[in-house]
Structure formats: structure tokens, C-alpha cells
């Protein structure tokens, strides 16, 4: 049973629904396994707890 972990900043629930569907479809297509064996976990990190290029993501212009 594949388990996929997505580490990201917080996202809208509908975006996560769409991504779970696409990740599941990719495993079904690539491995020929049933969709109900694929698990997707989201680990969401707030923008003030994550940094890149020496700066907090919360401090980066969008």
C-alpha cells in the first residue's frame, strides 16, 4: 500500500481534494493497483514556521 506524504504550506481543501485524486490516479496507472490502497497524507506547515533562501516564507512577498 503506497503512502504519499505531501509537505507544504496550508492550502484550500478543494486544492487538496484535487491533488489527492491526481496522486491516486498516478499510482493506479503506474502500478496497476486499486485506488483504495493509496493513502495521501498532508503535513501542512504554517508560513511562520518555514523558511527558504534565508527568510521566513511569511516574510516573502506573494
Secondary structure as GFF3:
##gff-version 3
##sequence-region A 1 62
A	DSSP	beta_strand	3	8	.	.	.	ID=ss1
A	DSSP	alpha_helix	13	31	.	.	.	ID=ss2
A	DSSP	three_ten_helix	35	37	.	.	.	ID=ss3
A	DSSP	beta_strand	39	44	.	.	.	ID=ss4
A	DSSP	three_ten_helix	47	49	.	.	.	ID=ss5
A	DSSP	beta_strand	51	52	.	.	.	ID=ss6
A	DSSP	beta_strand	55	56	.	.	.	ID=ss7
A	DSSP	three_ten_helix	57	59	.	.	.	ID=ss8
###
